[in-house]
């Protein structure tokens, strides 16, 4: 377990979770439901990520899907999410429930398919302890962002949020290409 590995895993998860790039969706959700329960959303996303880290591969085997196939499928999802962020278009239309803030925030926004695919891929390269540290570091940051959503919205403004979304879109696009290439054997 090295500091370099911990930083790598933390930054990979940070880019995939993309809590900063998700600010527009979080802000919209907060406006619709009135309040984001930051502690509950953070705890739910932490539990989903940790459970999938340990049980994800077993669940996939149970339904007859190998990790590489899941990773390739996830890389395509990440690819399209990145295109949405970069080009400012919506390929996937989702409905944000008006009565709950945990479901759209914790899952699928934070601990969605991209995060789950990344966790499985990281298991092939890094120790489980390193991945757990990366998950915890990211959930602490997620909690901070969710708690500070109103000041962040005022500070960044619409233009700032748009720039952040595009930058993280490029990072996600690179991660998608790497995941696809690695798991397709290219």
Secondary structure as UniProt FT lines:
FT   HELIX           3..17
FT   TURN            19..22
FT   HELIX           23..33
FT   HELIX           38..62
FT   TURN            63..64
FT   HELIX           67..87
FT   HELIX           102..104
FT   HELIX           105..110
FT   HELIX           113..125
FT   HELIX           128..147
FT   HELIX           149..184
//
